[in-house]
Amino acid sequence: MSEIVVERLLDRPRAEVFSLLADFKAFHKVYALVDKSPLHEGSAPTGVGAERTCYLTDGNQLHERIAAMEEGRSLTVDIYDSTMPIKSCTVRFELADQGKQTKLTITATYKLKFGVLGKLMDAMAVKKQFTGNLNVMIAGIDHHLRTGEYIDESYVGSLKEKVA
């Protein structure tokens, strides 16, 4: 298993950050690499068991569900199916008060398909790209919380420059 951790201090109260993360159908509004993220038919809008599909701007899809949630503190998302070479992936969003700011830590734990070849792909390219994507995600969350603006693919280049 591989693990990536990114974090950022946000100038917003923890409750506001958590509310944004828990709005499961609205992920595409803060993550530039997601075109849309509708809930599955019959899914609750949030809470353990809520499911969505993230349609990525590159044509890939991620099928996700909330695996764990501690109100106001953490949210764990399980990617249980994907068109990408992901065998398993869990992404945990953790929030902690830091004075008047909120520290957001995103931890992705994943394993690629293809055994030894997957490990080689991870070492050569995937981990670096996934880290960059998580930094774009956290920057988009920060930008949306500060400005109220939705993020789209046009922000990717400028956000990547800011987090590089």
VMD Tcl script that draws the C-alpha trace (Angstrom):
set ca {
  {0.00 0.00 0.00}
  {1.12 3.50 -0.75}
  {0.23 6.57 1.27}
  {0.16 10.27 0.45}
  {-0.50 13.04 2.97}
  {-1.19 16.68 2.11}
  {-2.28 19.39 4.51}
  {-3.14 23.05 4.61}
  {-4.27 25.67 7.11}
  {-7.59 27.17 6.08}
  {-8.90 30.53 7.28}
  {-12.33 29.11 8.04}
  {-13.99 27.52 11.06}
  {-13.87 23.74 11.24}
  {-17.68 23.44 11.00}
  {-17.70 25.33 7.69}
  {-14.93 23.17 6.22}
  {-16.65 19.99 7.36}
  {-19.98 21.11 5.92}
  {-18.35 21.56 2.52}
  {-16.67 18.14 2.64}
  {-19.85 16.42 3.83}
  {-21.88 17.84 0.91}
  {-21.09 14.67 -1.00}
  {-22.78 15.58 -4.30}
  {-20.98 18.94 -4.57}
  {-17.39 17.69 -4.79}
  {-17.05 18.87 -8.40}
  {-17.52 22.45 -7.17}
  {-14.17 22.40 -5.35}
  {-12.06 19.87 -7.27}
  {-11.06 20.98 -10.75}
  {-10.41 17.45 -12.04}
  {-14.03 16.36 -11.42}
  {-16.61 17.40 -14.01}
  {-19.64 16.23 -12.00}
  {-20.26 14.11 -8.91}
  {-23.91 13.00 -8.71}
  {-25.20 10.80 -5.93}
  {-26.24 7.27 -6.81}
  {-29.97 6.73 -7.09}
  {-31.43 6.18 -3.63}
  {-28.28 7.35 -1.85}
  {-28.49 9.56 1.20}
  {-26.97 13.01 0.51}
  {-24.33 12.50 3.20}
  {-23.35 10.18 6.04}
  {-21.91 6.68 6.14}
  {-23.05 4.73 3.10}
  {-23.70 7.75 0.84}
  {-22.49 6.95 -2.69}
  {-21.56 9.02 -5.71}
  {-19.78 8.73 -9.03}
  {-17.08 11.25 -9.83}
  {-16.85 11.85 -13.56}
  {-13.31 13.09 -14.12}
  {-12.41 15.64 -16.77}
  {-10.15 13.05 -18.46}
  {-13.09 10.65 -18.97}
  {-12.34 8.32 -16.05}
  {-14.86 7.53 -13.31}
  {-14.53 6.89 -9.59}
  {-17.33 5.17 -7.64}
  {-17.11 6.31 -4.03}
  {-18.89 5.88 -0.73}
  {-18.53 7.47 2.68}
  {-17.00 4.71 4.80}
  {-16.73 6.65 8.07}
  {-17.71 10.05 9.38}
  {-17.07 11.80 12.67}
  {-19.24 14.93 12.59}
  {-17.09 18.03 12.35}
  {-13.82 16.08 12.60}
  {-13.27 13.56 9.81}
  {-14.68 11.98 6.69}
  {-13.36 8.80 5.07}
  {-14.18 8.01 1.46}
  {-13.69 4.58 -0.08}
  {-13.12 4.38 -3.84}
  {-14.64 0.95 -4.43}
  {-14.65 0.89 -8.24}
  {-12.87 2.87 -10.93}
  {-11.97 2.94 -14.59}
  {-8.42 3.73 -13.45}
  {-5.83 1.07 -12.43}
  {-6.77 1.36 -8.74}
  {-7.22 -1.88 -6.81}
  {-8.20 -0.08 -3.60}
  {-8.14 3.47 -2.31}
  {-9.28 5.22 0.85}
  {-9.11 8.98 1.27}
  {-9.43 10.43 4.77}
  {-10.15 14.10 5.42}
  {-9.23 15.16 8.97}
  {-9.95 18.55 10.52}
  {-8.32 20.12 13.56}
  {-8.59 23.55 15.12}
  {-5.42 25.63 14.94}
  {-6.28 28.88 16.65}
  {-8.79 30.63 14.39}
  {-7.82 28.41 11.47}
  {-8.63 24.83 10.55}
  {-5.93 22.36 9.61}
  {-7.15 20.07 6.82}
  {-5.15 16.88 6.37}
  {-5.94 14.59 3.44}
  {-4.47 11.09 3.62}
  {-4.83 8.78 0.63}
  {-3.97 5.11 1.08}
  {-4.06 3.10 -2.12}
  {-2.91 0.06 -4.02}
  {-2.72 -0.18 -7.79}
  {-3.72 -3.13 -9.93}
  {-1.17 -5.20 -11.86}
  {0.98 -6.44 -8.96}
  {4.70 -5.72 -9.46}
  {3.96 -3.66 -12.58}
  {1.52 -1.54 -10.53}
  {4.22 -0.96 -7.91}
  {6.64 0.13 -10.63}
  {4.02 2.45 -12.17}
  {3.43 3.94 -8.71}
  {7.12 4.56 -8.09}
  {7.75 6.02 -11.54}
  {4.73 8.27 -12.04}
  {1.47 7.59 -10.23}
  {2.47 8.69 -6.72}
  {3.84 12.00 -7.99}
  {0.76 12.64 -10.12}
  {-1.63 11.62 -7.32}
  {0.20 13.92 -4.88}
  {-0.15 16.79 -7.35}
  {-3.85 16.02 -7.77}
  {-4.40 16.04 -3.99}
  {-2.62 19.38 -3.78}
  {-4.93 20.73 -6.50}
  {-7.88 19.36 -4.49}
  {-6.84 21.01 -1.23}
  {-6.08 24.28 -3.04}
  {-9.52 24.18 -4.66}
  {-11.19 23.60 -1.30}
  {-9.26 26.56 0.14}
  {-10.11 28.78 -2.84}
  {-13.82 27.94 -2.68}
  {-14.01 28.55 1.07}
  {-12.26 31.93 0.72}
  {-14.14 33.18 -2.35}
  {-17.31 31.11 -2.76}
  {-16.27 30.51 -6.37}
  {-16.67 27.09 -7.94}
  {-13.57 25.49 -9.36}
  {-13.39 24.16 -12.89}
  {-10.70 22.74 -15.15}
  {-9.49 26.23 -16.12}
  {-8.11 26.56 -12.57}
  {-5.88 23.47 -12.79}
  {-2.82 25.21 -14.26}
  {-2.95 28.18 -11.91}
  {-3.56 25.96 -8.86}
  {-0.77 23.56 -9.79}
  {1.61 26.52 -10.05}
  {0.60 27.71 -6.58}
  {1.12 24.31 -4.93}
  {4.26 23.25 -6.80}
}
mol new
graphics top color blue
foreach p $ca { graphics top sphere $p radius 0.5 }
foreach p [lrange $ca 0 end-1] q [lrange $ca 1 end] { graphics top cylinder $p $q radius 0.2 }
display resetview
